[in-house]
Amino acid sequence: MICAEDVNMNKGITIIICTYNGRERLGKTLSHIAALNIPLDIKIELILADNNSDDGSTEFAIKEWSHFNNTEISFKVLCETKPGKLYALQKAIKNAEHEYLIICDDDNWLAKDYLIKVFNNFEQMPAIGAIGGLGIAVTDIPVLPTWFDDYHYAFAVGSQAKKKGILKREKVLWGAGFATKKSLYQAMYQHHPSLLPKSEFNILSAEDTEYCLRLIIKGYQLYYDDEMIYHHFIPGAKLSKTFLEEKLLKGFNNSR
């Protein structure tokens, strides 16, 4: 196994946001990142990986970030023209300066202590391969649908396990608020590239599932921390049974 202490790398944190036409979502996400508490003496960087947006996402993000006057978090933008989150994510990880990584979707609002909890978990449990948190749904409609509680997992919100701790072997973590290590990610794909580009299925966000399964196969454990909290903004347009069944559930089945 590869442990963080064996890697000659800056033990800071890189936050990665992959986005495609996320202009309307990025403002709140960036504002929450700008407000994060920083672990003592730890360097933090934010990478926005723009997956060929045509809505001005990059320009908006650069301008928006400048308003925060945040000198504790360095900010850079990468452009990936090849469509697919996998390519944007892998480009961002390749260019990340720090060992610890947090994958933050462009509609995820990290709690102020998210960085501190991620850092402490990895420092205290160096053998853990990846960590996931607790998602809380936020929406722009008055109330969530009555069926939502039964399918919260499809929207990457709610508990990922019955209690804080190591997941059962057959379980994987959600990509939202996902934390791992650069050295591990690179090792998992060094000799065996992702299988996703060759898939005949319509796959939804399977890059996180594939990576978790690679970690499990290689003997690493996945950890769930219900004190690592993020809010996931879900617009009312996505809170329909049609979107749930045709987009989310079908996509997850194909991913598996």
C-alpha positions as CSV (number, residue, x, y, z in Angstrom):
1,M,0.0,0.0,0.0
2,I,1.0,3.6,-0.5
3,C,0.8,5.8,2.6
4,A,0.9,9.6,2.5
5,E,4.0,9.7,4.7
6,D,5.9,7.7,2.1
7,V,5.1,10.2,-0.6
8,N,7.5,13.2,-1.2
9,M,4.7,15.7,-1.8
10,N,3.4,18.9,-0.2
11,K,0.9,17.6,2.3
12,G,-1.6,20.4,1.7
13,I,-5.2,20.2,0.2
14,T,-6.3,20.7,-3.3
15,I,-10.0,21.3,-3.8
16,I,-11.2,20.3,-7.3
17,I,-14.4,21.6,-9.0
18,C,-15.3,20.0,-12.3
19,T,-17.9,22.0,-14.2
20,Y,-19.8,22.0,-17.4
21,N,-22.0,25.1,-17.9
22,G,-22.1,25.7,-14.2
23,R,-22.2,29.5,-14.2
24,E,-25.5,29.6,-12.4
25,R,-24.3,27.2,-9.7
26,L,-20.7,28.3,-9.1
27,G,-21.3,31.6,-7.2
28,K,-22.6,30.0,-4.0
29,T,-20.1,27.1,-4.3
30,L,-17.2,29.5,-4.5
31,S,-18.5,31.7,-1.7
32,H,-18.6,28.7,0.6
33,I,-15.0,27.7,-0.3
34,A,-13.8,31.2,0.3
35,A,-15.3,31.0,3.8
36,L,-13.6,27.7,4.8
37,N,-11.5,27.5,7.9
38,I,-8.0,26.6,7.0
39,P,-6.0,24.0,9.0
40,L,-3.0,25.6,10.7
41,D,0.0,26.1,8.4
42,I,-1.5,24.0,5.6
43,K,-1.4,25.2,2.0
44,I,-4.7,25.1,0.1
45,E,-5.4,25.4,-3.6
46,L,-8.6,25.5,-5.6
47,I,-8.7,24.1,-9.1
48,L,-11.7,24.8,-11.4
49,A,-11.6,22.2,-14.3
50,D,-13.9,23.6,-17.0
51,N,-15.1,20.8,-19.2
52,N,-15.6,22.8,-22.4
53,S,-18.4,25.1,-21.1
54,D,-20.0,27.6,-23.4
55,D,-21.8,29.7,-20.9
56,G,-18.8,31.7,-19.6
57,S,-18.3,29.6,-16.5
58,T,-14.5,30.2,-16.4
59,E,-14.8,34.0,-16.9
60,F,-17.5,34.1,-14.3
61,A,-15.6,32.0,-11.7
62,I,-12.4,34.1,-12.1
63,K,-14.3,37.4,-11.6
64,E,-16.4,36.0,-8.7
65,W,-13.3,34.6,-6.9
66,S,-11.6,38.0,-7.1
67,H,-14.4,39.5,-5.1
68,F,-13.5,37.4,-2.0
69,N,-10.0,38.7,-1.6
70,N,-9.0,35.3,-0.3
71,T,-5.2,35.1,0.1
72,E,-5.2,31.8,1.9
73,I,-6.4,29.7,-1.0
74,S,-4.7,29.8,-4.4
75,F,-7.0,29.6,-7.4
76,K,-6.3,28.4,-10.9
77,V,-8.4,27.3,-13.9
78,L,-7.8,24.4,-16.2
79,C,-9.7,23.8,-19.5
80,E,-10.5,20.3,-20.7
81,T,-12.1,20.2,-24.2
82,K,-12.7,16.5,-24.2
83,P,-16.3,16.0,-23.0
84,G,-16.7,13.9,-19.8
85,K,-16.1,14.6,-16.2
86,L,-13.5,11.8,-16.0
87,Y,-11.2,13.8,-18.3
88,A,-11.6,17.1,-16.5
89,L,-11.1,15.3,-13.1
90,Q,-7.9,13.5,-14.2
91,K,-6.4,16.6,-15.7
92,A,-7.1,18.5,-12.4
93,I,-5.5,15.7,-10.3
94,K,-2.5,15.6,-12.6
95,N,-2.0,19.3,-12.0
96,A,-2.8,19.3,-8.3
97,E,0.0,20.6,-6.1
98,H,-1.0,18.8,-2.9
99,E,-1.4,15.2,-1.7
100,Y,-4.9,15.5,-0.2
101,L,-7.7,16.0,-2.6
102,I,-11.4,17.1,-2.2
103,I,-13.7,16.6,-5.1
104,C,-16.4,19.3,-4.8
105,D,-19.2,19.3,-7.3
106,D,-20.2,22.7,-8.6
107,D,-23.4,22.5,-6.6
108,N,-21.8,21.4,-3.3
109,W,-21.5,23.9,-0.4
110,L,-18.8,22.7,2.0
111,A,-19.2,23.4,5.7
112,K,-16.6,25.7,7.2
113,D,-14.7,22.9,9.0
114,Y,-14.6,20.5,6.0
115,L,-10.9,21.0,5.3
116,I,-10.0,20.6,8.9
117,K,-11.9,17.3,9.2
118,V,-10.5,15.9,6.0
119,F,-7.0,16.8,7.0
120,N,-7.3,15.3,10.5
121,N,-8.9,12.1,9.2
122,F,-6.1,11.4,6.8
123,E,-3.4,12.3,9.3
124,Q,-4.9,10.1,11.9
125,M,-5.8,7.2,9.6
126,P,-3.0,7.0,6.9
127,A,-4.2,3.6,5.6
128,I,-7.7,5.0,4.6
129,G,-8.0,5.3,0.8
130,A,-10.9,7.7,0.6
131,I,-13.4,9.6,2.8
132,G,-17.0,10.7,2.3
133,G,-19.2,13.0,4.2
134,L,-22.9,13.7,5.0
135,G,-24.9,15.6,2.3
136,I,-27.9,17.8,3.1
137,A,-30.3,18.7,0.4
138,V,-31.1,22.4,-0.4
139,T,-33.6,23.3,-3.1
140,D,-35.4,26.3,-4.6
141,I,-38.9,24.9,-4.2
142,P,-40.9,25.1,-1.0
143,V,-40.6,21.4,0.0
144,L,-38.9,18.3,-1.2
145,P,-41.1,15.7,-2.9
146,T,-42.7,13.0,-0.7
147,W,-40.7,10.3,-2.4
148,F,-37.3,12.0,-1.8
149,D,-36.4,10.3,1.5
150,D,-36.6,6.9,-0.2
151,Y,-34.2,8.0,-3.0
152,H,-32.0,10.6,-1.2
153,Y,-28.9,8.5,-2.1
154,A,-29.5,9.1,-5.8
155,F,-28.9,12.8,-5.2
156,A,-25.8,12.2,-3.0
157,V,-27.5,13.4,0.2
158,G,-28.2,11.7,3.5
159,S,-26.1,9.2,5.4
160,Q,-23.7,6.9,3.5
161,A,-23.6,4.4,6.3
162,K,-25.5,3.7,9.6
163,K,-22.7,5.2,11.6
164,K,-19.3,6.9,11.3
165,G,-16.5,4.5,10.4
166,I,-15.2,2.1,7.7
167,L,-17.7,1.1,5.1
168,K,-18.6,-2.5,4.4
169,R,-16.6,-4.0,1.6
170,E,-19.4,-3.9,-0.9
171,K,-20.2,-0.2,-0.4
172,V,-18.8,2.7,-2.3
173,L,-18.7,6.4,-1.5
174,W,-20.5,9.2,-3.4
175,G,-18.4,11.6,-5.6
176,A,-19.9,14.7,-3.9
177,G,-17.5,16.0,-1.2
178,F,-15.2,13.0,-1.9
179,A,-11.7,13.1,-0.4
180,T,-8.7,11.0,-1.4
181,K,-5.0,11.2,-2.1
182,K,-3.2,12.2,-5.3
183,S,-0.6,9.5,-4.9
184,L,-3.3,6.8,-4.5
185,Y,-5.3,8.1,-7.5
186,Q,-2.3,8.1,-9.8
187,A,-1.3,4.6,-8.6
188,M,-4.8,3.2,-9.3
189,Y,-4.6,4.2,-12.9
190,Q,-0.9,4.0,-13.6
191,H,-1.0,0.6,-15.4
192,H,-4.8,0.2,-16.1
193,P,-6.6,3.2,-17.6
194,S,-10.2,3.8,-16.8
195,L,-12.7,1.4,-18.4
196,L,-15.4,4.1,-18.8
197,P,-14.4,5.4,-22.2
198,K,-15.0,1.9,-23.7
199,S,-18.4,1.4,-22.1
200,E,-21.5,1.0,-24.3
201,F,-23.8,2.2,-21.5
202,N,-25.1,5.7,-20.8
203,I,-23.0,6.1,-17.6
204,L,-23.7,8.8,-15.0
205,S,-20.8,9.9,-12.8
206,A,-19.3,6.4,-12.7
207,E,-15.8,7.8,-12.3
208,D,-16.2,7.8,-8.5
209,T,-17.7,4.3,-8.4
210,E,-14.8,2.9,-10.5
211,Y,-12.2,4.6,-8.4
212,C,-13.7,3.3,-5.1
213,L,-13.8,-0.3,-6.6
214,R,-10.2,0.0,-7.6
215,L,-9.2,1.0,-4.0
216,I,-11.2,-1.9,-2.6
217,I,-9.6,-4.4,-4.9
218,K,-6.2,-3.2,-3.9
219,G,-7.0,-3.6,-0.2
220,Y,-7.8,0.0,0.8
221,Q,-10.7,0.9,3.1
222,L,-13.3,3.6,2.6
223,Y,-14.3,5.8,5.5
224,Y,-17.6,7.7,6.2
225,D,-17.5,10.7,8.5
226,D,-21.0,12.1,9.3
227,E,-19.3,15.2,10.8
228,M,-18.0,16.2,7.4
229,I,-21.0,18.1,6.2
230,Y,-21.8,19.6,2.8
231,H,-25.1,21.0,1.3
232,H,-26.1,19.9,-2.1
233,F,-28.2,22.3,-4.1
234,I,-30.8,20.5,-6.1
235,P,-33.0,22.7,-8.4
236,G,-36.7,21.9,-8.5
237,A,-36.3,20.9,-12.2
238,K,-34.3,17.8,-11.1
239,L,-36.8,16.8,-8.4
240,S,-39.2,14.9,-10.7
241,K,-39.8,11.2,-10.9
242,T,-38.9,11.3,-14.6
243,F,-35.4,12.7,-13.8
244,L,-34.9,10.3,-11.0
245,E,-35.8,7.2,-13.0
246,E,-34.5,8.0,-16.5
247,K,-31.4,9.9,-15.5
248,L,-30.2,9.0,-12.0
249,L,-31.3,5.4,-11.3
250,K,-30.7,4.2,-14.8
251,G,-27.3,5.9,-14.9
252,F,-26.3,4.3,-11.6
253,N,-27.4,0.8,-12.7
254,N,-25.3,1.2,-15.8
255,S,-22.4,2.4,-13.7
256,R,-22.5,-0.7,-11.6
